[in-house]
Amino acid sequence: MKKILLVEDDPNLGLLLQDYLQLKGKFEVVLCTDGDEGLRAFTKQSYDLLILDVMMPKKDGFTLGKEIRKINEHVPIIFATAKAMIEDKTQAFNLGGDDYITKPFRIEELLLRINALLKRTEGSEKKADEMQTQFKIGKYDFDYSTQLISIGNVQQKLSTKEAALLRLLCLHKNEVLTREEALLNIWHDDNYFNGRSMDVFLSKIRKYLKDDPNVEIVNVHGRGYKLLIN
């Protein structure tokens, strides 16, 4: 479930947007009523998208957006304001805003903008994942392009499928990599024989990483595997 930080000083509008987005958009929405509270909420946890009202007490939305951009350059920001002046729109985008919506607006339109931004962000993250070839695994360095794991002066050459499997585990570090995703990604078929083959490769990868006790590949019963790095 995607998490949204909504900073809106009108309590009626804020609660209406929160309820609608949680019900219709199926998001988790954290509501704050001023800029200071919004900044504190942002620093306590991560969010997938921010909606910032521009005209607020204590700290206006543009100031809040500027401070957030110093912390995180990439989280999508939608500015919401009653002003429709071109200067405000220009300022919103110059501060690193990704979109701008003028009050009063239809909640359905806001939801469309949110979904479009999240889809674009997910596409960018996927491209970045596809390009990543260098990984740090505890004390190990893993270079997917050369298929080498290194620790100190010791190197281990991996097979093509071993390297592809370890890369997937790295991209899902400390998260579950499902068995089906791994099989379809690497073998393009999740049949029984490919599954047995993958089990063999996993055993080999575990041996390659055995010299760092803080690195572990665990089985998650009924789901898949998890690369744990403590």
N, CA, C and O of each residue as an XYZ file, in Angstrom:
920
protein
N       0.841     -1.191      0.000
C       0.000      0.000      0.000
C       0.880      1.246      0.000
O       1.788      1.362      0.822
N       0.616      2.186     -0.921
C       1.392      3.415     -1.012
C       1.005      4.367      0.119
O      -0.155      4.440      0.524
N       2.007      5.093      0.617
C       1.779      5.997      1.739
C       1.880      7.450      1.264
O       2.844      7.836      0.603
N       0.876      8.237      1.611
C       0.804      9.643      1.208
C       0.820     10.530      2.446
O       0.137     10.254      3.433
N       1.617     11.611      2.380
C       1.576     12.640      3.421
C       0.760     13.807      2.883
O       1.132     14.425      1.885
N      -0.353     14.106      3.546
C      -1.239     15.203      3.163
C      -1.120     16.312      4.211
O      -1.419     16.092      5.385
N      -0.686     17.495      3.791
C      -0.552     18.634      4.711
C      -1.552     19.692      4.264
O      -1.351     20.362      3.251
N      -2.628     19.836      5.026
C      -3.763     20.707      4.663
C      -4.321     21.339      5.935
O      -4.694     20.633      6.872
N      -4.378     22.693      5.965
C      -4.803     23.364      7.201
C      -6.317     23.449      7.375
O      -6.787     23.751      8.472
N      -7.087     23.192      6.327
C      -8.546     23.151      6.443
C      -8.935     21.755      6.933
O      -8.844     20.798      6.164
N      -9.366     21.612      8.188
C      -9.622     20.270      8.734
C     -10.729     19.523      8.000
O     -10.656     18.303      7.856
N     -11.749     20.235      7.537
C     -12.841     19.557      6.817
C     -12.360     18.990      5.487
O     -12.628     17.836      5.153
N     -11.642     19.827      4.733
C     -11.117     19.362      3.451
C     -10.087     18.262      3.666
O     -10.069     17.270      2.937
N      -9.232     18.438      4.666
C      -8.207     17.437      4.939
C      -8.796     16.077      5.248
O      -8.340     15.070      4.706
N      -9.805     16.028      6.112
C     -10.438     14.752      6.462
C     -11.179     14.147      5.279
O     -11.197     12.929      5.105
N     -11.797     15.014      4.457
C     -12.503     14.538      3.266
C     -11.535     13.880      2.291
O     -11.797     12.792      1.779
N     -10.400     14.560      2.037
C      -9.391     14.002      1.129
C      -8.797     12.720      1.691
O      -8.597     11.749      0.962
N      -8.517     12.720      2.985
C      -7.941     11.527      3.613
C      -8.869     10.326      3.462
O      -8.434      9.248      3.058
N     -10.152     10.514      3.786
C     -11.119      9.415      3.695
C     -11.273      8.928      2.260
O     -11.305      7.725      2.003
N     -11.368      9.879      1.324
C     -11.583      9.503     -0.079
C     -10.394      8.724     -0.628
O     -10.569      7.688     -1.269
N      -9.179      9.222     -0.377
C      -7.982      8.578     -0.930
C      -7.755      7.209     -0.305
O      -7.284      6.287     -0.971
N      -8.090      7.079      0.971
C      -7.926      5.770      1.610
C      -8.969      4.780      1.116
O      -8.689      3.588      0.993
N     -10.167      5.270      0.832
C     -11.242      4.388      0.378
C     -11.137      4.078     -1.108
O     -11.132      2.913     -1.505
N     -11.052      5.120     -1.931
C     -11.063      4.948     -3.382
C      -9.679      4.628     -3.958
O      -9.539      3.801     -4.860
N      -8.668      5.302     -3.416
C      -7.324      5.084     -3.943
C      -6.585      3.969     -3.244
O      -5.545      3.508     -3.714
N      -7.136      3.526     -2.095
C      -6.532      2.457     -1.308
C      -5.106      2.825     -0.876
O      -4.197      1.996     -0.910
N      -4.938      4.088     -0.470
C      -3.668      4.563      0.051
C      -3.740      4.642      1.566
O      -4.824      4.695      2.148
N      -2.575      4.650      2.196
C      -2.492      5.034      3.595
C      -2.152      6.521      3.616
O      -1.126      6.924      3.069
N      -2.996      7.341      4.238
C      -2.835      8.790      4.200
C      -2.611      9.335      5.607
O      -3.450      9.159      6.491
N      -1.470      9.999      5.806
C      -1.174     10.680      7.072
C      -1.518     12.153      6.889
O      -0.997     12.805      5.984
N      -2.397     12.684      7.751
C      -2.880     14.061      7.630
C      -2.224     14.954      8.677
O      -2.225     14.639      9.867
N      -1.664     16.073      8.217
C      -1.115     17.098      9.111
C      -1.791     18.426      8.783
O      -2.209     18.647      7.646
N      -1.899     19.315      9.780
C      -2.675     20.540      9.590
C      -1.836     21.811      9.501
O      -2.388     22.899      9.338
N      -0.516     21.694      9.603
C       0.333     22.867      9.364
C       1.707     22.408      8.908
O       2.036     21.224      8.979
N       2.512     23.366      8.434
C       3.795     23.025      7.838
C       4.787     22.423      8.810
O       5.527     21.509      8.446
N       4.820     22.916     10.041
C       5.745     22.373     11.033
C       5.431     20.909     11.341
O       6.320     20.061     11.412
N       4.134     20.642     11.520
C       3.710     19.269     11.792
C       4.026     18.375     10.596
O       4.424     17.222     10.762
N       3.845     18.915      9.390
C       4.136     18.151      8.178
C       5.600     17.775      8.067
O       5.925     16.650      7.686
N       6.500     18.714      8.400
C       7.933     18.435      8.332
C       8.323     17.377      9.352
O       9.121     16.489      9.053
N       7.758     17.468     10.567
C       8.055     16.458     11.585
C       7.601     15.074     11.132
O       8.313     14.086     11.316
N       6.410     15.011     10.536
C       5.892     13.722     10.053
C       6.767     13.162      8.948
O       6.996     11.954      8.883
N       7.260     14.041      8.073
C       8.081     13.583      6.947
C       9.409     12.996      7.426
O       9.903     12.028      6.849
N       9.980     13.569      8.464
C      11.283     13.095      8.946
C      11.181     11.799      9.745
O      12.194     11.141      9.984
N       9.963     11.422     10.163
C       9.799     10.229     10.993
C       9.648      8.950     10.173
O       9.975      7.868     10.660
N       9.157      9.056      8.934
C       8.962      7.862      8.118
C       9.011      8.226      6.640
O       9.028      9.404      6.283
N       9.034      7.219      5.792
C       9.120      7.466      4.347
C       7.726      7.485      3.726
O       6.812      6.802      4.188
N       7.587      8.281      2.673
C       6.318      8.418      1.961
C       6.552      8.241      0.460
O       7.644      8.490     -0.052
N       5.498      7.805     -0.226
C       5.576      7.626     -1.674
C       5.174      8.885     -2.433
O       5.528      9.047     -3.601
N       4.426      9.788     -1.767
C       3.955     11.005     -2.427
C       3.507     12.001     -1.366
O       3.023     11.610     -0.304
N       3.670     13.306     -1.660
C       3.250     14.363     -0.752
C       2.249     15.279     -1.437
O       2.393     15.595     -2.618
N       1.227     15.708     -0.686
C       0.292     16.738     -1.150
C       0.397     17.885     -0.159
O       0.057     17.731      1.014
N       0.871     19.040     -0.629
C       1.134     20.169      0.265
C       0.252     21.351     -0.092
O       0.331     21.882     -1.200
N      -0.591     21.764      0.855
C      -1.339     23.002      0.697
C      -0.334     24.158      0.760
O       0.588     24.137      1.576
N      -0.510     25.152     -0.090
C       0.465     26.250     -0.141
C       0.242     27.240      0.994
O       1.194     27.613      1.680
N      -1.009     27.676      1.205
C      -1.294     28.711      2.210
C      -1.653     28.066      3.539
O      -2.787     27.639      3.754
N      -0.649     28.001      4.443
C      -0.833     27.369      5.748
C      -0.184     28.218      6.831
O       0.725     28.999      6.549
N      -0.646     28.069      8.070
C       0.001     28.777      9.183
C       1.335     28.130      9.546
O       1.604     26.985      9.180
N       2.163     28.878     10.269
C       3.458     28.431     10.805
C       4.506     28.236      9.714
O       5.610     28.775      9.806
N       4.164     27.470      8.687
C       5.097     27.231      7.585
C       4.276     26.976      6.329
O       3.529     26.000      6.265
N       4.408     27.852      5.321
C       3.606     27.671      4.105
C       4.119     26.487      3.294
O       5.220     25.986      3.522
N       3.298     26.054      2.346
C       3.618     24.865      1.571
C       4.880     24.976      0.744
O       5.613     23.996      0.606
N       5.156     26.164      0.183
C       6.367     26.343     -0.613
C       7.613     26.216      0.264
O       8.595     25.592     -0.135
N       7.569     26.808      1.452
C       8.703     26.697      2.375
C       8.903     25.247      2.801
O      10.028     24.750      2.855
N       7.787     24.576      3.104
C       7.854     23.168      3.483
C       8.440     22.333      2.348
O       9.299     21.483      2.578
N       7.969     22.579      1.114
C       8.480     21.843     -0.034
C       9.976     22.049     -0.222
O      10.703     21.106     -0.534
N      10.432     23.279     -0.033
C      11.854     23.596     -0.172
C      12.681     22.841      0.858
O      13.750     22.320      0.539
N      12.184     22.779      2.108
C      12.911     22.082      3.169
C      12.912     20.568      2.928
O      13.900     19.890      3.209
N      11.805     20.052      2.410
C      11.726     18.616      2.115
C      12.681     18.246      0.994
O      13.299     17.182      1.022
N      12.801     19.125      0.006
C      13.706     18.837     -1.119
C      15.170     18.774     -0.670
O      15.979     18.117     -1.326
N      15.522     19.433      0.415
C      16.879     19.329      0.952
C      17.125     17.951      1.553
O      18.262     17.483      1.619
N      16.043     17.305      1.990
C      16.132     15.983      2.606
C      15.986     14.886      1.559
O      16.710     13.890      1.587
N      15.048     15.072      0.638
C      14.737     14.064     -0.369
C      14.454     14.747     -1.696
O      13.503     15.520     -1.817
N      15.287     14.459     -2.691
C      15.161     15.121     -3.997
C      14.138     14.463     -4.906
O      13.762     15.034     -5.930
N      13.683     13.266     -4.545
C      12.928     12.464     -5.512
C      11.461     12.229     -5.179
O      10.672     11.962     -6.086
N      11.064     12.320     -3.907
C       9.677     12.009     -3.566
C       8.739     12.962     -4.316
O       8.952     14.174     -4.283
N       7.708     12.441     -4.990
C       6.792     13.304     -5.760
C       6.012     14.258     -4.852
O       5.516     13.860     -3.798
N       5.911     15.526     -5.277
C       5.179     16.541     -4.518
C       4.112     17.178     -5.400
O       4.399     17.621     -6.512
N       2.873     17.221     -4.894
C       1.790     17.974     -5.535
C       1.478     19.171     -4.643
O       1.163     18.998     -3.465
N       1.560     20.375     -5.189
C       1.174     21.580     -4.450
C      -0.296     21.888     -4.739
O      -0.741     21.812     -5.884
N      -1.041     22.237     -3.690
C      -2.456     22.600     -3.834
C      -2.658     24.009     -3.283
O      -2.247     24.305     -2.161
N      -3.294     24.880     -4.076
C      -3.475     26.258     -3.632
C      -4.719     26.877     -4.249
O      -5.205     26.432     -5.289
N      -5.220     27.906     -3.591
C      -6.378     28.643     -4.111
C      -5.951     29.644     -5.175
O      -6.798     30.192     -5.881
N      -4.653     29.891     -5.301
C      -4.150     30.850     -6.282
C      -3.938     30.178     -7.639
O      -3.454     29.049     -7.719
N      -4.302     30.883     -8.684
C      -4.114     30.343    -10.032
C      -3.128     31.180    -10.828
O      -3.067     31.071    -12.053
N      -2.356     32.016    -10.143
C      -1.428     32.909    -10.832
C      -0.243     32.129    -11.390
O       0.233     31.176    -10.773
N       0.227     32.544    -12.563
C       1.339     31.856    -13.219
C       2.592     31.912    -12.350
O       3.409     30.991    -12.384
N       2.756     33.007    -11.556
C       3.943     33.124    -10.691
C       3.973     32.011     -9.654
O       5.040     31.483     -9.337
N       2.800     31.650     -9.122
C       2.743     30.585     -8.125
C       3.055     29.221     -8.760
O       3.745     28.392     -8.167
N       2.543     29.011     -9.951
C       2.838     27.752    -10.641
C       4.331     27.649    -10.935
O       4.936     26.591    -10.766
N       4.915     28.758    -11.376
C       6.347     28.775    -11.665
C       7.151     28.473    -10.411
O       8.100     27.690    -10.445
N       6.762     29.106     -9.291
C       7.464     28.872     -8.036
C       7.341     27.421     -7.599
O       8.301     26.832     -7.102
N       6.157     26.847     -7.786
C       5.933     25.451     -7.395
C       6.895     24.519     -8.122
O       7.489     23.635     -7.506
N       7.049     24.710     -9.415
C       7.924     23.831    -10.187
C       9.397     24.148     -9.955
O      10.236     23.247     -9.982
N       9.716     25.414     -9.728
C      11.102     25.780     -9.438
C      11.580     25.195     -8.113
O      12.772     24.941     -7.936
N      10.647     24.982     -7.182
C      10.991     24.404     -5.885
C      11.100     22.877     -5.939
O      11.390     22.233     -4.930
N      10.868     22.310     -7.113
C      10.973     20.862     -7.248
C       9.648     20.141     -7.172
O       9.606     18.922     -7.009
N       8.546     20.903     -7.292
C       7.233     20.260     -7.318
C       7.039     19.471     -8.599
O       7.583     19.826     -9.645
N       6.263     18.403     -8.515
C       6.017     17.560     -9.690
C       4.675     17.861    -10.341
O       4.463     17.549    -11.513
N       3.761     18.474     -9.571
C       2.447     18.823    -10.115
C       1.850     19.933     -9.249
O       2.342     20.234     -8.162
N       0.774     20.531     -9.768
C       0.166     21.718     -9.159
C      -1.326     21.635     -9.432
O      -1.736     21.455    -10.579
N      -2.147     21.765     -8.391
C      -3.589     21.717     -8.592
C      -4.230     22.906     -7.882
O      -3.878     23.228     -6.747
N      -5.182     23.556     -8.568
C      -5.788     24.788     -8.051
C      -7.135     24.490     -7.396
O      -7.978     23.795     -7.964
N      -7.317     25.028     -6.195
C      -8.599     24.897     -5.500
C      -9.603     25.901     -6.072
O      -9.216     26.996     -6.481
N     -10.892     25.536     -6.104
C     -11.437     24.214     -5.759
C     -11.172     23.217     -6.876
O     -11.184     23.584     -8.052
N     -10.935     21.966     -6.520
C     -10.693     20.933     -7.523
C     -11.575     19.732     -7.218
O     -12.045     19.556     -6.094
N     -11.789     18.914     -8.231
C     -12.527     17.665     -8.053
C     -11.578     16.627     -7.441
O     -10.442     16.477     -7.890
N     -12.042     15.930     -6.441
C     -11.184     14.938     -5.791
C     -10.776     13.848     -6.784
O      -9.682     13.289     -6.701
N     -11.678     13.560     -7.724
C     -11.362     12.542     -8.733
C     -10.160     12.967     -9.574
O      -9.335     12.139     -9.960
N     -10.072     14.283     -9.855
C      -8.930     14.785    -10.628
C      -7.632     14.627     -9.833
O      -6.599     14.247    -10.384
N      -7.697     14.922     -8.533
C      -6.517     14.755     -7.690
C      -6.057     13.299     -7.699
O      -4.860     13.026     -7.789
N      -7.003     12.366     -7.606
C      -6.663     10.949     -7.608
C      -5.992     10.553     -8.923
O      -5.037      9.776     -8.919
N      -6.479     11.079    -10.043
C      -5.859     10.792    -11.339
C      -4.426     11.297    -11.385
O      -3.536     10.617    -11.895
N      -4.205     12.501    -10.847
C      -2.856     13.069    -10.833
C      -1.922     12.246     -9.944
O      -0.764     12.018    -10.293
N      -2.430     11.805     -8.799
C      -1.636     10.979     -7.894
C      -1.213      9.687     -8.583
O      -0.041      9.313     -8.550
N      -2.173      9.008     -9.208
C      -1.870      7.736     -9.869
C      -0.885      7.914    -11.015
O      -0.016      7.068    -11.226
N      -1.016      9.019    -11.763
C      -0.093      9.276    -12.875
C       1.327      9.507    -12.359
O       2.290      8.994    -12.929
N       1.455     10.279    -11.282
C       2.778     10.545    -10.702
C       3.418      9.269    -10.159
O       4.603      9.023    -10.383
N       2.643      8.467     -9.451
C       3.177      7.230     -8.884
C       3.597      6.255     -9.974
O       4.606      5.563     -9.840
N       2.825      6.201    -11.052
C       3.170      5.316    -12.168
C       4.481      5.765    -12.811
O       5.326      4.938    -13.156
N       4.644      7.075    -12.970
C       5.872      7.613    -13.550
C       7.066      7.327    -12.647
O       8.142      6.965    -13.123
N       6.865      7.494    -11.334
C       7.942      7.257    -10.370
C       8.349      5.793    -10.363
O       9.537      5.472    -10.329
N       7.357      4.900    -10.394
C       7.651      3.470    -10.397
C       8.424      3.081    -11.642
O       9.312      2.230    -11.585
N       8.083      3.713    -12.790
C       8.804      3.446    -14.028
C      10.256      3.872    -13.934
O      11.146      3.174    -14.418
N      10.498      5.027    -13.307
C      11.869      5.525    -13.139
C      12.662      4.614    -12.219
O      13.830      4.325    -12.479
N      12.018      4.156    -11.127
C      12.700      3.268    -10.190
C      13.027      1.934    -10.856
O      14.083      1.351    -10.612
N      12.116      1.460    -11.695
C      12.355      0.196    -12.377
C      13.529      0.311    -13.336
O      14.351     -0.601    -13.428
N      13.611      1.443    -14.060
C      14.736      1.658    -14.971
C      16.047      1.724    -14.211
O      17.063      1.189    -14.655
N      16.018      2.395    -13.046
C      17.230      2.493    -12.227
C      17.663      1.106    -11.754
O      18.855      0.797    -11.739
N      16.694      0.268    -11.366
C      17.004     -1.099    -10.952
C      17.602     -1.895    -12.103
O      18.548     -2.659    -11.911
N      17.048     -1.716    -13.301
C      17.526     -2.446    -14.463
C      18.968     -2.068    -14.803
O      19.707     -2.887    -15.348
N      19.368     -0.851    -14.492
C      20.707     -0.378    -14.815
C      21.729     -0.729    -13.740
O      22.928     -0.732    -14.022
N      21.292     -1.025    -12.517
C      22.232     -1.241    -11.421
C      22.965     -2.563    -11.584
O      22.349     -3.610    -11.784
N      24.291     -2.502    -11.497
C      25.120     -3.708    -11.632
C      26.079     -3.895    -10.460
O      26.637     -4.979    -10.287
N      26.277     -2.847     -9.649
C      27.204     -2.926     -8.521
C      26.410     -3.001     -7.213
O      25.498     -2.207     -6.982
N      26.772     -3.967     -6.362
C      26.052     -4.157     -5.110
C      27.039     -4.403     -3.965
O      28.083     -5.030     -4.146
N      26.683     -3.899     -2.796
C      27.430     -4.165     -1.569
C      26.608     -5.141     -0.739
O      25.470     -4.846     -0.374
N      27.185     -6.306     -0.442
C      26.497     -7.329      0.338
C      27.322     -7.585      1.583
O      28.197     -8.451      1.587
N      27.044     -6.826      2.651
C      27.883     -6.949      3.845
C      29.327     -6.633      3.514
O      29.633     -5.536      3.046
N      30.221     -7.590      3.753
C      31.650     -7.405      3.451
C      31.983     -7.694      1.987
O      33.113     -7.477      1.548
N      31.007     -8.179      1.245
C      31.235     -8.565     -0.147
C      30.900     -7.433     -1.121
O      30.022     -6.611     -0.863
N      31.615     -7.412     -2.236
C      31.264     -6.577     -3.386
C      30.831     -7.510     -4.499
O      31.515     -8.483     -4.815
N      29.687     -7.202     -5.089
C      29.161     -8.033     -6.176
C      29.031     -7.190     -7.426
O      28.325     -6.181     -7.438
N      29.720     -7.611     -8.485
C      29.653     -6.930     -9.784
C      28.902     -7.849    -10.745
O      29.431     -8.858    -11.211
N      27.655     -7.471    -11.028
C      26.821     -8.310    -11.886
C      27.363     -8.360    -13.311
O      27.267     -9.396    -13.969
N      27.928     -7.262    -13.795
C      28.399     -7.204    -15.189
C      29.557     -8.174    -15.434
O      29.673     -8.739    -16.522
N      30.418     -8.368    -14.423
C      31.538     -9.303    -14.573
C      31.254    -10.651    -13.919
O      32.030    -11.596    -14.060
N      30.109    -10.732    -13.188
C      29.687    -11.947    -12.493
C      30.692    -12.359    -11.418
O      30.985    -13.543    -11.250
N      31.220    -11.363    -10.688
C      32.225    -11.624     -9.669
C      31.750    -11.173     -8.286
O      31.186    -10.089     -8.133
N      31.989    -12.025     -7.280
C      31.838    -11.647     -5.882
C      33.237    -11.508     -5.307
O      34.081    -12.382     -5.508
N      33.492    -10.411     -4.590
C      34.822    -10.179     -4.024
C      34.724     -9.907     -2.538
O      33.811     -9.223     -2.076
N      35.681    -10.453     -1.789
C      35.845    -10.122     -0.381
C      37.347    -10.059     -0.125
O      38.042    -11.071     -0.225
N      37.838     -8.885      0.202
C      39.280     -8.708      0.298
C      39.923     -8.939     -1.046
O      39.533     -8.323     -2.038
N      40.921     -9.835     -1.094
C      41.598    -10.161     -2.357
C      41.065    -11.436     -2.993
O      41.597    -11.915     -3.994
N      40.005    -11.978     -2.398
C      39.445    -13.239     -2.902
C      38.248    -12.957     -3.804
O      37.347    -12.198     -3.445
N      38.253    -13.579     -4.978
C      37.161    -13.407     -5.934
C      36.515    -14.752     -6.254
O      37.184    -15.785     -6.277
N      35.221    -14.725     -6.497
C      34.479    -15.919     -6.889
C      33.697    -15.611     -8.164
O      32.882    -14.688     -8.194
N      33.946    -16.373     -9.191
C      33.219    -16.204    -10.460
C      31.902    -16.961    -10.387
O      31.869    -18.124     -9.985
N      30.813    -16.297    -10.776
C      29.488    -16.912    -10.762
C      29.077    -17.294    -12.175
O      29.530    -16.699    -13.154
N      28.214    -18.297    -12.264
C      27.597    -18.611    -13.551
C      26.580    -17.523    -13.881
O      26.234    -16.715    -13.019
N      26.109    -17.497    -15.102
C      25.157    -16.469    -15.533
C      23.881    -16.507    -14.690
O      23.384    -15.463    -14.269
N      23.359    -17.691    -14.447
C      22.118    -17.811    -13.661
C      22.363    -17.515    -12.182
O      21.504    -16.929    -11.523
N      23.507    -17.905    -11.656
C      23.833    -17.563    -10.273
C      23.887    -16.046    -10.092
O      23.359    -15.504     -9.121
N      24.531    -15.376    -11.038
C      24.648    -13.918    -10.968
C      23.281    -13.254    -11.072
O      22.988    -12.301    -10.350
N      22.441    -13.765    -11.980
C      21.103    -13.192    -12.149
C      20.257    -13.389    -10.892
O      19.499    -12.499    -10.506
N      20.384    -14.538    -10.263
C      19.623    -14.825     -9.053
C      20.102    -13.962     -7.886
O      19.288    -13.429     -7.132
N      21.417    -13.822     -7.738
C      21.947    -12.993     -6.659
C      21.571    -11.530     -6.871
O      21.293    -10.821     -5.904
N      21.558    -11.073     -8.107
C      21.164     -9.691     -8.391
C      19.714     -9.449     -7.987
O      19.403     -8.414     -7.396
N      18.831    -10.381     -8.294
C      17.427    -10.252     -7.895
C      17.296    -10.187     -6.374
O      16.519     -9.394     -5.842
N      18.054    -11.020     -5.690
C      18.026    -11.003     -4.230
C      18.514     -9.655     -3.697
O      17.967     -9.136     -2.724
N      19.545     -9.088     -4.336
C      20.071     -7.780     -3.923
C      19.034     -6.681     -4.142
O      18.880     -5.792     -3.305
N      18.331     -6.744     -5.257
C      17.307     -5.735     -5.545
C      16.136     -5.821     -4.567
O      15.411     -4.846     -4.370
N      15.958     -6.995     -3.956
C      14.900     -7.195     -2.958
C      15.499     -7.314     -1.550
O      14.897     -7.930     -0.670
N      16.662     -6.735     -1.342
C      17.387     -6.872     -0.077
C      16.470     -6.612      1.126
O      15.763     -5.607      1.189
N      16.508     -7.554      2.076
C      15.691     -7.495      3.298
C      14.192     -7.533      3.014
O      13.383     -7.215      3.886
N      13.826     -7.920      1.808
C      12.426     -8.113      1.435
C      12.273     -9.507      0.822
O      13.260    -10.140      0.445
N      11.035     -9.973      0.727
C      10.800    -11.303      0.166
C      10.876    -11.263     -1.360
O      10.194    -10.466     -2.004
N      11.707    -12.125     -1.923
C      11.705    -12.390     -3.359
C      10.903    -13.665     -3.558
O      11.325    -14.737     -3.125
N       9.756    -13.559     -4.206
C       8.921    -14.751     -4.343
C       9.567    -15.751     -5.293
O      10.293    -15.386     -6.218
N       9.286    -17.001     -5.041
C       9.832    -18.089     -5.862
C       9.385    -17.934     -7.319
O      10.166    -18.147     -8.246
N       8.123    -17.563     -7.501
C       7.591    -17.417     -8.856
C       8.290    -16.290     -9.613
O       8.617    -16.442    -10.790
N       8.520    -15.162     -8.942
C       9.176    -14.034     -9.609
C      10.585    -14.412    -10.055
O      10.999    -14.088    -11.168
N      11.317    -15.096     -9.184
C      12.678    -15.493     -9.521
C      12.684    -16.453    -10.713
O      13.472    -16.284    -11.644
N      11.817    -17.445    -10.684
C      11.779    -18.436    -11.770
C      11.378    -17.799    -13.100
O      11.991    -18.078    -14.131
N      10.355    -16.949    -13.083
C       9.892    -16.328    -14.318
C      10.910    -15.323    -14.848
O      11.052    -15.164    -16.061
N      11.614    -14.649    -13.954
C      12.614    -13.668    -14.351
C      13.815    -14.322    -15.005
O      14.331    -13.816    -16.002
N      14.268    -15.443    -14.455
C      15.536    -16.042    -14.892
C      15.324    -17.235    -15.816
O      16.005    -17.373    -16.832
N      14.370    -18.098    -15.456
C      14.138    -19.300    -16.262
C      12.954    -19.149    -17.219
O      12.775    -19.963    -18.125
N      12.152    -18.109    -17.015
C      10.969    -17.825    -17.845
C       9.911    -18.922    -17.763
O       9.036    -19.018    -18.623
N      10.002    -19.747    -16.722
C       9.017    -20.820    -16.514
C       9.166    -21.281    -15.074
O      10.274    -21.563    -14.618
N       8.044    -21.357    -14.353
C       8.130    -21.732    -12.936
C       7.768    -23.196    -12.705
O       7.121    -23.530    -11.712
N       8.190    -24.079    -13.635
C       7.859    -25.501    -13.463
C       8.742    -26.150    -12.390
O       9.690    -25.541    -11.894
N       8.415    -27.376    -12.050
C       9.069    -28.089    -10.940
C      10.570    -28.249    -11.170
O      11.360    -28.053    -10.247
N      10.967    -28.601    -12.384
C      12.381    -28.881    -12.664
C      13.233    -27.622    -12.564
O      14.356    -27.666    -12.060
N      12.701    -26.498    -13.044
C      13.428    -25.239    -12.900
C      13.537    -24.848    -11.422
O      14.545    -24.289    -10.989
N      12.481    -25.154    -10.656
C      12.511    -24.878     -9.230
C      13.609    -25.656     -8.524
O      14.293    -25.113     -7.657
N      13.783    -26.910     -8.880
C      14.844    -27.727     -8.286
C      16.213    -27.178     -8.683
O      17.138    -27.144     -7.871
N      16.329    -26.755     -9.919
C      17.585    -26.172    -10.396
C      17.923    -24.911     -9.604
O      19.077    -24.699     -9.231
N      16.910    -24.071     -9.347
C      17.143    -22.840     -8.603
C      17.585    -23.145     -7.174
O      18.419    -22.424     -6.626
N      17.052    -24.185     -6.567
C      17.458    -24.569     -5.212
C      18.954    -24.889     -5.164
O      19.636    -24.565     -4.191
N      19.451    -25.522     -6.215
C      20.881    -25.850     -6.285
C      21.710    -24.573     -6.362
O      22.723    -24.439     -5.676
N      21.274    -23.641     -7.198
C      22.004    -22.370     -7.335
C      21.998    -21.592     -6.019
O      23.004    -20.984     -5.655
N      20.877    -21.608     -5.307
C      20.795    -20.912     -4.021
C      21.777    -21.497     -3.010
O      22.405    -20.764     -2.247
N      21.905    -22.827     -3.011
C      22.855    -23.477     -2.100
C      24.274    -23.027     -2.393
O      25.060    -22.797     -1.474
N      24.605    -22.901     -3.680
C      25.947    -22.447     -4.066
C      26.181    -20.999     -3.631
O      27.247    -20.659     -3.118
N      25.168    -20.149     -3.842
C      25.309    -18.739     -3.477
C      25.498    -18.596     -1.973
O      26.288    -17.766     -1.523
N      24.778    -19.398     -1.193
C      24.947    -19.362      0.267
C      26.396    -19.679      0.654
O      26.946    -19.056      1.562
N      27.014    -20.644     -0.033
C      28.405    -21.009      0.253
C      29.352    -19.866     -0.122
O      30.340    -19.621      0.571
N      29.044    -19.164     -1.226
C      29.894    -18.053     -1.645
C      29.890    -16.921     -0.609
O      30.864    -16.177     -0.491
N      28.794    -16.797      0.136
C      28.631    -15.688      1.089
C      28.857    -16.112      2.544
O      28.543    -15.351      3.459
N      29.391    -17.301      2.768
C      29.457    -17.865      4.117
C      30.463    -17.174      5.025
O      30.387    -17.327      6.244
N      31.414    -16.409      4.462
C      32.456    -15.790      5.290
C      32.004    -14.513      5.993
O      32.767    -13.925      6.760
N      30.767    -14.080      5.737
C      30.235    -12.935      6.474
C      28.994    -13.394      7.235
O      27.950    -13.625      6.626
N      29.095    -13.532      8.573
C      27.959    -14.027      9.361
C      26.766    -13.076      9.374
O      25.669    -13.466      9.777
N      26.970    -11.831      8.937
C      25.867    -10.861      8.905
C      25.054    -10.940      7.619
O      24.083    -10.203      7.447
N      25.446    -11.831      6.719
C      24.726    -12.015      5.455
C      24.082    -13.400      5.458
O      24.737    -14.403      5.740
N      22.807    -13.437      5.144
C      22.085    -14.711      5.189
C      20.973    -14.718      4.147
O      20.278    -13.718      3.971
N      20.805    -15.839      3.461
C      19.657    -16.025      2.565
C      18.736    -17.029      3.241
O      19.092    -18.194      3.414
N      17.546    -16.567      3.623
C      16.623    -17.427      4.368
C      15.435    -17.810      3.497
O      15.030    -17.062      2.607
N      14.892    -18.976      3.769
C      13.661    -19.411      3.122
C      12.469    -18.821      3.873
O      12.412    -18.890      5.100
N      11.529    -18.250      3.149
C      10.294    -17.748      3.740
C       9.203    -18.735      3.345
O       8.786    -18.783      2.188
N       8.753    -19.506      4.299
C       7.877    -20.648      4.023
C       6.656    -20.256      3.180
O       5.908    -19.341      3.526
N       6.478    -20.970      2.074
C       5.322    -20.772      1.220
C       5.396    -19.536      0.337
O       4.465    -19.285     -0.429
N       6.461    -18.761      0.416
C       6.540    -17.518     -0.349
C       7.784    -17.441     -1.221
O       7.678    -17.250     -2.432
N       8.979    -17.588     -0.612
C      10.183    -17.442     -1.415
C      11.403    -17.304     -0.547
O      11.622    -18.110      0.357
N      12.220    -16.268     -0.816
C      13.510    -16.134     -0.159
C      13.759    -14.668      0.218
O      13.165    -13.748     -0.343
N      14.656    -14.493      1.184
C      14.989    -13.141      1.612
C      16.487    -13.046      1.875
O      17.045    -13.840      2.632
N      17.133    -12.067      1.242
C      18.542    -11.776      1.509
C      18.591    -10.812      2.686
O      18.200     -9.651      2.566
N      19.080    -11.307      3.835
C      19.161    -10.500      5.045
C      20.583    -10.007      5.230
O      21.537    -10.785      5.198
N      20.712     -8.691      5.425
C      22.024     -8.102      5.700
C      21.898     -7.309      6.985
O      21.238     -6.270      7.005
N      22.508     -7.771      8.045
C      22.373     -7.132      9.360
C      23.388     -6.002      9.534
O      23.417     -5.355     10.581
